[in-house]
């Protein structure tokens, strides 16, 4: 996802919610982003506030973190697109980004 999103949107800032990524995987992602000059910030998620919420196959700690993502992003971020890691982006996202979210 990161490569395809960056390829079509090279000026985008990417934030990864880290709910327990293995250290080696994190290092590979950071190295990949550095090599391509991708703006990637990995945000470690404190699962303490989520750990006691009910979990199912569809409602994991990561799912709750997605719902709470506005509280993890920098204050200057007034909008975000959530894209799951297994997605492939096939075009520019600016039209989607330009949609005004009101009410």
C-alpha positions in Angstrom: 0.0 0.0 0.0 2.7 2.5 1.0 4.5 2.2 -2.3 1.4 2.4 -4.5 0.0 5.4 -2.5 3.3 7.2 -2.6 3.8 6.5 -6.3 0.5 8.2 -7.2 0.7 10.8 -4.4 4.4 11.6 -3.9 3.8 14.7 -1.8 1.5 13.0 0.7 2.4 12.5 4.3 1.9 9.0 5.6 1.2 7.9 9.2 1.2 4.3 10.3 -0.7 3.3 13.4 1.7 0.8 15.1 -0.4 -1.5 17.3 2.5 -4.0 17.7 4.5 -4.2 14.5 7.5 -6.4 14.9 10.8 -4.5 15.2 12.2 -6.0 12.0 9.1 -5.1 10.0 9.2 -1.6 11.3 12.9 -1.3 10.3 12.2 -2.5 6.8 9.3 0.0 6.4 11.5 2.9 7.7 14.4 1.9 5.4 12.0 1.6 2.4 10.5 5.0 3.1 14.0 6.6 3.6 15.2 5.2 0.3 12.3 6.7 -1.6 12.1 9.9 0.5 8.5 9.0 1.5 7.2 11.1 4.4 6.4 8.3 6.8 5.7 8.7 10.5 5.1 5.6 12.6 2.8 6.4 15.5 3.1 3.9 18.4 -0.4 3.2 19.8 -0.7 2.8 23.6 -3.1 -0.1 23.8 -3.7 0.4 27.5 -6.9 2.3 26.9 -8.2 -0.2 24.4 -7.1 -3.5 26.0 -10.3 -3.9 28.0 -12.7 -3.3 25.1 -14.6 -6.3 23.7 -12.7 -8.1 21.0 -14.0 -10.3 18.2 -12.6 -11.5 14.8 -13.7 -8.1 13.4 -13.1 -5.8 16.4 -9.4 -6.1 17.3 -7.3 -3.5 19.2 -6.2 -2.2 15.8 -9.8 -1.7 14.7 -10.4 0.4 17.8 -7.2 2.3 17.1 -8.5 3.2 13.6 -11.6 4.7 15.2 -9.5 6.7 17.6 -7.0 7.8 14.9 -7.8 11.5 15.2 -6.4 11.5 18.7 -3.1 10.0 17.5 -2.5 12.2 14.5 -0.7 15.6 14.9 -3.0 18.5 15.8 -2.3 20.2 12.5 -3.9 17.3 10.6 -7.5 18.4 10.0 -8.3 15.5 7.7 -7.0 12.0 7.0 -7.7 9.1 4.6 -7.5 5.7 6.2 -6.1 3.0 3.9 -5.7 -0.6 5.0 -2.3 -2.1 4.5 -3.4 -4.7 2.0 -4.8 -2.1 -0.5 -3.2 -1.1 -3.7 -3.7 2.5 -4.9 -4.1 2.8 -8.6 -4.4 6.6 -9.1 -4.1 10.0 -7.6 -6.1 10.4 -4.4 -6.5 14.2 -4.6 -10.1 13.9 -5.9 -11.0 11.9 -2.8 -9.0 14.2 -0.6 -10.8 17.2 -1.9 -14.3 16.0 -0.8 -15.6 18.4 1.9 -16.6 16.5 5.0 -19.4 18.5 6.7 -21.9 17.6 9.5 
